[in-house]
């Protein structure tokens, strides 16, 4: 099993400065490689520059800039070039299938926050004592940086990444051969219906409260963003005033706080569900499609005007779904289930809240309101979210039986 571990770094002032320099130099390398590829494409000969060509130039670049690029790990610089190659691969794939291409862009100071070391021991070294009381990570050009290791690392460390979030630094370890730590069997199975009034509802009738993290911080975040919009600035990013930089730092700090609150709630909720049920059935949701803005509807009788498309109401629903973070939660639930030897079964999400669990009748009129379900054929009534969770559990049973 593969797992990732994320720990807070506690660098000294000199090490923090070196980490910032390392990030900047890797960003410059990424941007220079992108510029070279663009220039080659625009050249009359339309030549192509690939990863192998740019990787072969690294030795000369490091020799010419020994005090800059030459300080850092050769392997981490190769990983940065592969990152650009991956961005171009995604661009050409989207062009091929007709999606919005989104060509690779130059990275500004706030859009390049991670440096990857592809192999532990090559430019980096994870050093941990057996009792995990004194842990450090050695980074080429930076030194031995203290790590706040809040939990033990299992398995074999494969790659090491250094990440900046605001003013804090983290190390991310990707490990394989991580042993499964199975929990005792409970004999319980549940369907889980995601919602916005209740964050989740189980088929046995339990409701999980929606934390509404974004709504709780909405006023404070809106005020910080207004302050940022009205703070004095100049056209060039490096000439921005101190007041503008402080306002931007405040907004970033609030967004980081929101991410931590949401992730903490997801982890705690997923852990409780994994501990209570051997098998959890969830809807296979297309969240990107569910939160897409409605397309405008031209009025055939009045050219240049549009018919109502409920965009305002849809915007409120989209905001609630994104605030709940369904996708992140379902990923966290699957990860914790795998670690505990549990099972998560995705099922078809169509008509789960419109199907009567008693007679099987499917009708949009069965969903009387957001919270009430009433079958138009047999008269069965129940909470709509519980009905949806029961149908999810039933479909999961069919899936498991067909796979047996």
N, C-alpha and C positions, 0 to 999 in steps of 0.2 A: 504494500500500500504506500502511496505517496502523500506527503503532507508538507505544509509550509508553516514556519514559525516566524513570528515577528516580535522583535525585542527593541526596547528603547536604548539608544546609545547615550553615553555620558562623556562626550569628548571634552578635553581641555580647550582653553581659548585658542591655543595654537593649532590643535587638531581640528577644531571647528572651522578655522580659517582655511586649513589645508583641504578639508572636505569640500568647502565651497569652491576652492580653486580647481579641485578634481572635477567637480560637476561642470564648472564653466568650460574647462578644457575639452571635456567630452562633448559638450554642447557645440563648441566651435568646430570640433571634428565632424560632428553630424551635419552641421550646416555647410561646411566646406565640401563634404562628400555630396550633399544634395546639389550644391551649386555646380559641381563638376558634372554630375549626371544631366542637369538641365542644359548646361552649355554644350555638352556632347550631342544632346538630342536636337538642339537648335542649329548646330553646325550644318553647313550645306551638305556635308557627307553623311549626316545623320548617323554617326557612329554611336554605339552603345557602350556604356561603362558598367561593369558588373562588380560584384563583391570581390571576386578574385583579383581583379585589376587594382582596386583600391586597397585591399589588404596587402598587396605586394609593395605598395608605396609607403606603408607605415614605417618601415625601417629607415628610409631616407628622411621621412618627416620627423621621426624621433631623434635622429642624428642632428638635423638642422636646428631643432628646437629642444635642446637637451634640458634647459631649465623650465620648459613648459610641458609639451607632450611627452618628452622623454622621461619625466618623473613617474609616470603612471604605468599600470600593468598593460603589457602588450595584449594579453588575452581580453581584458576588459574593453580595450579600444576596438578589437575585432568584434566583440559583442555589440558595440555601438554601431559599427558598420552593418552587421547583420540585422540590427533593428531597422535601419534604413531600407535594407533589402526587403524585409518583411512588409514595410509600409508600401513599397512599390508593388509587391506581389498582391497585396490587398486592393491597391488602386486598379491594377490591370484586371483582377477578378471581377471587381464591380463594373468596370467598363464592359467586360465581356457579357455579363448577364443583364446589362441595361440599367443598373442602379445608378444613383447619384455618385459620381466617381470620387470626389474629394481627394485631389492629388496631395502628396506629401508636402508639408509646409515647413518653413524654417522655424526653428524653435527659439522662442524668446526666453528670457531669464526665468519666467514663471511657468514655462511649459516643458521643462526638461528637469526632472527631479530624481531620476534613478540611474545608477550605474551598476551594471551586472558583471560579476566575476563568474565565468562559466564553470570553473572547477575549483573546489576547495583545495588549497595548497598551491595554486598558480596565481600569484599576485595577491592572495589573501589566505588567511589561516584562521579557522575557528578553534580557539583554545578554551577549553572548559575543564575545570577540576572535577573529579568524580562526584563530589557532593554539591556541585554547582554553586559554591559560595564565592568563587572568584572566577569570573568569566570575562574574556577579552576577545576581540577580533583584530587580527593584524591585517592592515591594509597597506599595500606598497605606496610609499610616498606620504603616508599619514602617520603610521606607527601603530602601537597597540592601544586600542580604544576600549574603555570600560563598557560593559554591557549589563543592563538591568535584566537579568534572566529570571522571569517570574514563574517559569515552569520548565520541567526537564525536556531535553531534546531527545526524541526517539529516532532510531534508524541511522542511516548513513547520510551525512551532509554531502549533497552533490553540487549545488550552486549557492553563491552568496551574493546578495544584492544590498546596496546601500541606498536608502531613500530619504529624501527631505520632505517634511510636511510642516509648512510654516517655518517656525524657528527651531523645530526639533528634528533630530536625525534618528533613523531606525535601521536595523539590519534585518533582512528577510532571508531565512534559510529554507531551501527546498531540499527535502530529504526523501529517499526511497528506502525500501525494506523496513518500513515502519510496521511494527507488529500490531495486530488487531487486539483490542482490549474488550472482549465481549462482556456484556452485562447479563445478569441472570434473566432467563425467560419469564415473561409475565403471562403469556397466553392471550394477550389482548391485541385486537386489531381495530383501527379507527380510520375513517375517512375525514379529511380536513378540508373545509371549505374556506377560502380566503375571502375577506370582505373589507369594507371601509368603515362601517358602523362598528362591527366587531372585527378585530384584526384577523381572527380565525375562529372557526366553530367546528367541534368534533362531532362525529356521528352519535356519540353517547350524550349529546346535549350540553357539553361544556363550551362556554364562550370565553375567548381570550381577549382581554381589553386592548383596544387600539391605543397606542401611546401618543399618537399625533405629535411626534417630536417637532416636525416642521411648524405646526400651528402654534406650539408653545413658544417657539423662538421667532415667530413671524414678525412681531412688532419690533423687537430689538434688531433683527436683521434688516428690516425695511428702513429703520432709522439710520443704521450704519451705512446702508447703500445710498441713502439720500445724502448723507454727509460726504460720501466718496464722490458722488456725482457733482456736488457743488464745491468741492475742495479745489483750490487753484492748481493748475498743472500746465505743462508746456507740451509741445508737439512731440519732442523726442523723449523716449522713455528714460534715458539717463539724466535728463534735465528736470525730472519731476521734483516738485517741492517736497519738503519734509512733511508738511501737513497732508499732502496727497498720499505719500508713502505710508504714513501712520493710519490713514483712513482705509487704505487697501489692506493693510495688515489686520485691522480690526474685522473687516468683512471676512477675510480668510480664516481668522481665528474662530469666528462664529460658525462658519461652514464646517470647519474641522470638529467643533464641539457637537454640531448636529450629526455628523457622520458617526462619531463615537457613541452618542446616545442611541442612535438607531441600531448600530451594530451590537451594542451591549444588550439591548432588548431582544434582538434576533437570537443571539447566542443563548440567552437564558431561556427563552421560550422553546427553542429547538431542543435544548438539553432536557427540559421537562417532558416534552413529547417523546423523545427517544427513550427516556427512562420509564415512561408509562406504557408504551405500545411496542410490540415486536414488529408489527408492520403498519406503516403509515401510508395511506393512499392520498395522493394530491392530484389536483387538476394540472394537465399539461397546457399551461397558459401561454398565449402569444401576447406578452405584455406590451411589446413594442407596437403591435397592431391595435391593442385595446386603448393605448394612450395616444394614438395618432389623431391629429387635428382633422375634423371633418372637411372634406373637399367642398369648395364653393359650388353652389347650384345656380347656374345662369337662368334668368327668367326668359323663357322663349317668347313671351308676349312683349317684353320691354328690353330690347338689346342694351347692354351696358349695365343692367341692374341684376341683382341676385335674389333668389328666394331664401327664406329663413332656413338655416341648417343646424340650429340648436348648438352652435359653436360655443356660446357662452356657458350653457349648462354643461356641455362636454368638457370644457376647460376646468370647471370645478371638480368633476369626477376624475379627470386625468391627474390633477394636482393631488387629490386624496390618495389615488393609487400609488403615485410615485412617492408620496410622503410615507406611506406604509412600507414601501420597499419590498414588495412581494418577491421579486426575482432574487434579491440578496438573501432573503429569509429561506427560500426554497433551496438555494445552493448551500446555505449553512446547515439546514436540516439534513440534506443528503450527505454532507461531509461528516456530521456527527453520527449519523446512522451507520455509515461505513466503518467508522472507528469503533463503534460499539457492537458491530456484528448484527445490526438491525437491517430492515429492508424498507425502502421507500419506492412505491409503485406509482408512476404517473399514468393517468387515465384520460380519455377523451373528455374535454370540458363541455361539449355541446349539450345544451338542454338539461344540465344537472339540476337547475333550479325550476324547471318547468315540467319535470316528469314526476308523476305520482308514485311514491314508493309502495303504495298499497295495490293499485290496479295497473300501473304502468302507462296510464294515459298521459300523452304529451300535448300540452296546449299552453300558449303564452298567457291565456287568461287564468291559468292555475296560480300564477304569481299575482295575488290580489294587491299586495303592497310590498314595500321593501322588506318588512318583517313577517308578513303573513302569507301562508300558502293555503289554498283551498281548491281541491280537485273539482273540476266542473262535471265530472262523470259520477264519481262515487261519493263525493262530499267529504273526503278525508281532509282534515285541517291539522296544521302544525306550524312551527316556526320555519320560515323559508330557508334560513341558513342551515338549520338542522336537517331539513329535507335534502338540501344540496349535498351536505356531508354524507348522509345515508346513501344517496345515489352514487356518490364517489366510492364509498366502501363496497357497494354492490358490484360496481364495474371492476374494481380491483380484484374481487373474488373471481369474476369471470376471467380476467387476465391471468391470474395465478393458476386457475384450473386448466386453461388452455395451454399454458406453458409446462404443466406437469406431464 
